[in-house]
Amino acid sequence: YHSYQLDWWGDLVEATVIEDGYIEVPEAPGLGVTLDLDTVETHMVEGETLFDEE
């Protein structure tokens, strides 16, 4: 399956990444997206921690 088949895939980042089939290249350093950490934690594999937190 493709990640787009996951109902929550679009919730992983705080803004739309793909618009009209294109990804806008950011002007600032980085990937140009901000992760929604609450959504990431909700869908993590049981027993895993976010960024190896202890």
N, C-alpha and C positions, 0 to 999 in steps of 0.2 A: 504494500500500500504506500501511498505518498503522504507526506506530512499534512497536505491540504485536506486529507480525508478526516483528520482529527478535528472535532468540533471546537476545541479550545486552542488550536494552533495560532490563530490570530490574536489571542489574548496574551501570548507570551511576551509581546512588546507593547509599549505604551502608545505607539502611533502606527499608522499604516505603512508597511514597508514596500509593498508592490502596488503600484497604481497604473492601470491601463497596460499591464504587462511589463512595466519598467520599474527599476529600482533607481532612485535618484542618488547620485554620488554625493556624499556629504563634503562640505567644504572644510569642516573641522577634522582633527585627527579621530580615528576610531571608525567603527562600523556605521555610525549614524543612527543607532537604535538604542533604546533604553529598555532593559528587561523589566518586566513586571515580576518582581521576585516572589510576591504572594502566589501568583499563578504557577511559577516555576516550582515552588515548594509543594504546592497542591498536587502536582503531577509527577513528582520525583518517585523513583523506585523505593519501595519500603526498605528502610535500613541505611539509605544513603543520606549524606548531609550536603548542604549547599556550600560550595567552595571549601570543602573539607573542614568545616567548623567543628570544634571539639566541645 
